[in-house]
């Protein structure tokens, strides 16, 4: 069984970019499903991952990671310090961390009374239904 797993999941080198699926409890409703990181160290089959927000506290096994074909960032671009997975997910998401902010603006989100504007977030699909807005979120889909 261990031999079959080693054949299916080839080792990942230090410095290679990886994708990690984000558990449902750690990601926002309209946030990304994967977090991008880079392997910083391998110890006894456990991988240390660095993100744009810092090094993750927990270690990952090989079956929790998917290698990326392209290099988006390197070990040198990882800031010092540790962070939790939930904090890294919130920093990488355009909608923030868990929960969601929404506004019911009638003025098109141009005043500081807008809850989204106060938090420096873009309006999402739950904001002010069909009314016009100057801060609407447009999602761009990229394939990897």
N, C-alpha and C positions, 0 to 999 in steps of 0.2 A: 504494500500500500504506500509506504514511504517512497519507494523507488518510482512508482507511477506518478506520485505527486511531484517528485524532482524532475521527471521528464516533462510533465505538463507545464510546470512553472520554472523556467530557466532562471538562474540567479541574475540579479540586477546589479550593475556596477555602480560604484560611488560616483556621483556627479551626473547620473542619468535622471532625466525628468520622469515623473510618474503621476498617475491619476489615482486618487483614493476616493471610493464612494463615501458619501457623507450619510451617516445614519439619519433616519427621518426625524428623530428627536432633537438633533443638533442643527438642522437646517431650517431656514425660513420657508414659508409656503411657496413663495415665488422665487426662491433662490436656486443656485446651481445644484446639480445632483452630485458633482464631483469636485474635489479640491485638488489643485495642481501643486506639486511640490518637487523637491529634488532630494535624492538620497545623499545624506551627509556622512553616514557611517554604517557599517554592517558588523554586528557583534553576535556570534553564536546563532546565526540565522534570523536575527531580529534587525530590522531596518530603522535607522533614525532618519527622520524626514524634516527638511527645512522648507518653510513657506515664505511668502513675501512679508509675513508678519512676524517671523521668528522661527525658532526650532520648536517642534511639537514635543510635549512632555512624554507622551506615550510612544512605545515602539510598535512596529507593525511586522506581521509575518508576510512572506512572499505572496500568499494567496489573497491578501488584502490590497495589493498594489497592481496597477496595470502600467507597463512601461509606455512612454510616449515616443513617437518616432522623431519628433522635432525637439530642439532645445530652446525653451522659452526663457529660462534664467539659470544661472550657475550657482555654485557654492559661494562664490565671492559676493553675490548680491543678496545673500541671506543676512538680515540684521542679527546682531547678538541678542541673547536673551531667550527665555522660554515662553511659550504660550500654550494655551489649551486648544483643542480642536475646535470647540465652539467659538472661541474668540477669533481664531484664524478664519473660520467660515464667515463670521459676521463682517470681518474686515475685507474679505474678498468679494462679498455680495454687494450688488448695487442697491439692494433694498434694505441693507442692514442685517441685524441678527434676528433671532426668533421674534415672533410676533410681527405685526405690521402696523405702520402708521397710515392713517387715511384721513382725508379731509372732506368736508362737505361745502367747499367754497362756492359762492355764487359769483365771485368777482373774477374768476379765471385764474386764480392763484397768483395774483400780482401784488398782493399786500402781505405784510408780515403777520396777519391773522391766520394765514394758512398753516396748518399743522405740519404739512410736508416741507414747506419752505423754512419753517423754524428749525427743523431737524436736518436741513440741507439734503433732503431726499427728493427724488422724482416722484410725481404722482403715478399711481398704479391703477389697475383695473377696478379696485374697490373704492376709488375716490370719485366723488361727485358724479357718478353714473354717466350720463350722456352730455353733460355740460362741457363747454369749451374750456381749454386749459392751456397755459403757456409752458407748463413744466411736465408734460406727459412723458411717460416712459415708453421708449420704443425699443423693442427687443430685436436684436440682430442674431440670426442663427448662423453659427459657424460649425462646420463639420470637421472632425478630427480623423 
